[in-house]
Amino acid sequence: MSALEQDIAKILITREQLQTRIADLGQAISRDYAGKDVLLVCILKGGVLFLTDLMRAVAIPHAIDFMAISSYGGTLTESSGVVRILMDLNSNIESRNVLIVEDIVDTGRTLQYITENLRTRNPASLKICALLNKPSRREVNVTLDYVGFDIPNEFVVGYGLDYNEHYRNLPFVGVLKPDLYARPNQSGTDTV
């Protein structure tokens, strides 16, 4: 067991489960976009592992591009609600079929911002493929067209997801031990 793996309370989704589900997603995307020009837009950094496996599972011609978005402010575990684009697309998406590839959808605020921004660029279609979905945390309504796994409200790392830029390289999705990220608040109790 590696030092990083020792920080994991439990494995939520195994490497095998990830690969099986991504193959299923690739088949569905290939079927739905058959005969169409599709652009996979990966949201960095967390989505990069998902993208690389997903694009191998998509059997039709496609292009890729990247966006980097920041929504984490003073804390490493909770979104600040303030979203900003750190790196924008290189591609013109007007009249193209765009599929956003996202690692995890939590409150939905970041994804709402991205979709509103991309819709102003007049794509032919705009859909979302999320590896992980936390429906219990949703604050805004976003439609997910392809979902890998619905997960409980736990802090997960691995397979691209990080805590303080660590754990992305784990080949599974695991729950991080809470004592590694919990901080005492003014009253002395732990908060996340």
PAKE-857876 format. One record per residue (C-alpha): residue in three letters; y, x, z. Coordinates in Angstrom, 2 decimals. Layout:
<atoms>
[atom ALA,[Y,X,Z]] ...
</atoms>
This chain:
<atoms>
[atom MET,[0.00,0.00,0.00]] [atom SER,[3.40,1.40,-0.99]] [atom ALA,[6.39,1.60,1.34]] [atom LEU,[8.01,-1.25,-0.58]] [atom GLU,[4.91,-3.43,-0.28]] [atom GLN,[4.95,-2.98,3.50]] [atom ASP,[8.27,-4.86,3.54]] [atom ILE,[6.67,-7.96,2.03]] [atom ALA,[5.72,-10.80,4.39]] [atom LYS,[3.48,-12.44,1.78]] [atom ILE,[2.83,-12.45,-1.95]] [atom LEU,[4.04,-15.74,-3.38]] [atom ILE,[3.06,-15.21,-7.05]] [atom THR,[0.55,-12.57,-8.14]] [atom ARG,[0.82,-10.35,-11.21]] [atom GLU,[-2.00,-12.35,-12.82]] [atom GLN,[-0.31,-15.69,-12.12]] [atom LEU,[2.94,-14.35,-13.60]] [atom GLN,[1.27,-13.16,-16.79]] [atom THR,[-0.71,-16.37,-17.27]] [atom ARG,[2.36,-18.58,-16.83]] [atom ILE,[4.56,-16.38,-19.04]] [atom ALA,[1.94,-16.61,-21.80]] [atom ASP,[2.10,-20.42,-21.48]] [atom LEU,[5.92,-20.34,-21.64]] [atom GLY,[5.78,-18.11,-24.72]] [atom GLN,[3.47,-20.56,-26.48]] [atom ALA,[5.74,-23.50,-25.65]] [atom ILE,[8.85,-21.66,-26.84]] [atom SER,[7.09,-20.54,-30.03]] [atom ARG,[6.08,-24.12,-30.76]] [atom ASP,[9.48,-25.63,-29.94]] [atom TYR,[11.48,-23.08,-31.95]] [atom ALA,[9.10,-22.72,-34.91]] [atom GLY,[11.11,-22.18,-38.09]] [atom LYS,[14.37,-21.69,-36.19]] [atom ASP,[16.56,-18.69,-35.53]] [atom VAL,[16.38,-18.18,-31.76]] [atom LEU,[18.33,-15.77,-29.58]] [atom LEU,[16.94,-14.97,-26.12]] [atom VAL,[19.86,-14.20,-23.79]] [atom CYS,[18.68,-12.30,-20.73]] [atom ILE,[20.74,-12.50,-17.57]] [atom LEU,[20.76,-9.02,-16.05]] [atom LYS,[19.56,-7.36,-13.99]] [atom GLY,[16.90,-9.58,-12.50]] [atom GLY,[15.75,-11.16,-15.74]] [atom VAL,[14.85,-7.97,-17.59]] [atom LEU,[11.17,-7.78,-16.56]] [atom PHE,[10.72,-11.46,-17.32]] [atom LEU,[12.38,-11.00,-20.71]] [atom THR,[10.19,-8.08,-21.74]] [atom ASP,[6.99,-9.99,-20.96]] [atom LEU,[8.31,-13.26,-22.37]] [atom MET,[9.42,-11.77,-25.68]] [atom ARG,[5.92,-10.34,-26.17]] [atom ALA,[4.51,-13.83,-25.54]] [atom VAL,[6.86,-15.50,-28.05]] [atom ALA,[5.03,-15.42,-31.38]] [atom ILE,[7.96,-16.30,-33.66]] [atom PRO,[10.78,-14.03,-34.86]] [atom HIS,[13.61,-13.85,-32.35]] [atom ALA,[16.54,-11.69,-31.32]] [atom ILE,[17.67,-10.67,-27.84]] [atom ASP,[20.98,-10.05,-26.14]] [atom PHE,[22.17,-9.54,-22.57]] [atom MET,[24.76,-10.78,-20.11]] [atom ALA,[25.45,-9.41,-16.65]] [atom ILE,[26.84,-11.88,-14.14]] [atom SER,[27.92,-11.40,-10.54]] [atom SER,[27.87,-14.18,-7.98]] [atom TYR,[27.14,-12.24,-4.81]] [atom GLY,[30.15,-11.32,-2.74]] [atom GLY,[30.16,-10.20,0.87]] [atom THR,[26.47,-10.82,1.46]] [atom LEU,[23.39,-9.63,-0.39]] [atom THR,[21.36,-12.79,0.20]] [atom GLU,[23.77,-15.67,-0.47]] [atom SER,[25.87,-16.44,-3.53]] [atom SER,[29.62,-16.35,-2.97]] [atom GLY,[30.13,-19.20,-5.43]] [atom VAL,[32.56,-17.01,-7.37]] [atom VAL,[31.02,-16.08,-10.72]] [atom ARG,[32.26,-13.39,-13.04]] [atom ILE,[30.98,-11.85,-16.25]] [atom LEU,[30.35,-8.12,-15.85]] [atom MET,[28.90,-7.66,-19.36]] [atom ASP,[29.23,-10.14,-22.21]] [atom LEU,[27.08,-10.77,-25.26]] [atom ASN,[27.32,-8.52,-28.30]] [atom SER,[26.10,-11.34,-30.57]] [atom ASN,[28.06,-14.18,-32.07]] [atom ILE,[26.12,-17.29,-31.00]] [atom GLU,[27.93,-19.84,-33.14]] [atom SER,[25.39,-22.11,-34.88]] [atom ARG,[22.47,-20.24,-33.29]] [atom ASN,[19.71,-21.58,-31.06]] [atom VAL,[20.25,-19.86,-27.72]] [atom LEU,[17.68,-19.68,-24.95]] [atom ILE,[18.98,-18.31,-21.65]] [atom VAL,[16.31,-16.25,-19.84]] [atom GLU,[16.98,-16.28,-16.10]] [atom ASP,[14.97,-14.83,-13.24]] [atom ILE,[15.73,-17.45,-10.58]] [atom VAL,[17.76,-20.62,-10.25]] [atom ASP,[18.95,-21.28,-6.73]] [atom THR,[22.15,-23.30,-6.19]] [atom GLY,[22.65,-23.62,-9.94]] [atom ARG,[26.29,-22.54,-9.77]] [atom THR,[25.84,-19.31,-11.71]] [atom LEU,[23.78,-21.01,-14.38]] [atom GLN,[26.29,-23.85,-14.64]] [atom TYR,[29.06,-21.28,-15.22]] [atom ILE,[27.01,-19.45,-17.87]] [atom THR,[26.09,-22.60,-19.78]] [atom GLU,[29.67,-23.91,-19.72]] [atom ASN,[30.90,-20.54,-20.99]] [atom LEU,[28.30,-20.32,-23.76]] [atom ARG,[28.83,-23.93,-24.90]] [atom THR,[32.44,-23.05,-25.76]] [atom ARG,[31.02,-20.63,-28.36]] [atom ASN,[29.41,-23.49,-30.33]] [atom PRO,[25.71,-22.63,-30.41]] [atom ALA,[23.43,-24.94,-32.41]] [atom SER,[21.46,-25.50,-29.20]] [atom LEU,[21.48,-24.10,-25.69]] [atom LYS,[18.43,-24.23,-23.45]] [atom ILE,[17.30,-22.50,-20.26]] [atom CYS,[14.08,-20.72,-19.38]] [atom ALA,[13.83,-19.78,-15.69]] [atom LEU,[10.96,-17.88,-14.18]] [atom LEU,[11.61,-19.23,-10.67]] [atom ASN,[13.24,-22.45,-9.56]] [atom LYS,[14.30,-23.31,-5.99]] [atom PRO,[15.02,-27.05,-6.30]] [atom SER,[15.61,-27.46,-2.55]] [atom ARG,[18.69,-25.20,-2.79]] [atom ARG,[20.32,-26.92,-5.78]] [atom GLU,[24.03,-27.70,-5.33]] [atom VAL,[24.89,-28.58,-8.94]] [atom ASN,[22.86,-30.34,-11.58]] [atom VAL,[21.46,-27.99,-14.21]] [atom THR,[18.72,-28.85,-16.67]] [atom LEU,[15.92,-26.33,-16.91]] [atom ASP,[13.99,-26.65,-20.16]] [atom TYR,[11.24,-24.17,-19.29]] [atom VAL,[10.23,-23.29,-15.73]] [atom GLY,[7.68,-20.73,-14.65]] [atom PHE,[7.28,-21.70,-10.99]] [atom ASP,[8.95,-23.98,-8.46]] [atom ILE,[9.17,-22.04,-5.20]] [atom PRO,[10.11,-22.84,-1.61]] [atom ASN,[13.39,-21.78,-0.03]] [atom GLU,[12.35,-18.24,0.89]] [atom PHE,[14.03,-14.93,0.05]] [atom VAL,[11.93,-13.45,-2.74]] [atom VAL,[11.85,-10.02,-4.34]] [atom GLY,[9.75,-8.25,-6.93]] [atom TYR,[9.24,-8.63,-10.66]] [atom GLY,[12.93,-7.94,-11.30]] [atom LEU,[14.35,-9.62,-8.21]] [atom ASP,[15.95,-7.33,-5.67]] [atom TYR,[17.46,-6.93,-2.28]] [atom ASN,[20.21,-4.31,-2.30]] [atom GLU,[18.83,-2.97,-5.64]] [atom HIS,[15.35,-2.36,-4.21]] [atom TYR,[11.98,-4.06,-4.82]] [atom ARG,[12.60,-4.91,-8.51]] [atom ASN,[9.61,-2.78,-9.55]] [atom LEU,[7.02,-4.70,-7.53]] [atom PRO,[4.54,-6.30,-9.98]] [atom PHE,[4.47,-9.60,-8.08]] [atom VAL,[6.94,-12.01,-6.47]] [atom GLY,[6.87,-11.67,-2.70]] [atom VAL,[8.72,-12.95,0.32]] [atom LEU,[10.77,-10.22,1.97]] [atom LYS,[10.33,-9.87,5.73]] [atom PRO,[13.37,-11.63,7.26]] [atom ASP,[14.10,-8.86,9.76]] [atom LEU,[14.98,-6.60,6.80]] [atom TYR,[17.93,-8.72,5.68]] [atom ALA,[18.91,-10.93,8.64]] [atom ARG,[22.14,-9.99,10.39]] [atom PRO,[23.28,-11.08,13.85]] [atom ASN,[26.31,-13.38,13.81]] [atom GLN,[29.03,-13.70,16.43]] [atom SER,[26.83,-15.77,18.76]] [atom GLY,[24.03,-13.19,18.62]] [atom THR,[21.59,-15.32,16.65]] [atom ASP,[20.24,-14.29,13.30]] [atom THR,[21.68,-15.72,10.12]] [atom VAL,[20.81,-15.23,6.49]] 
</atoms>
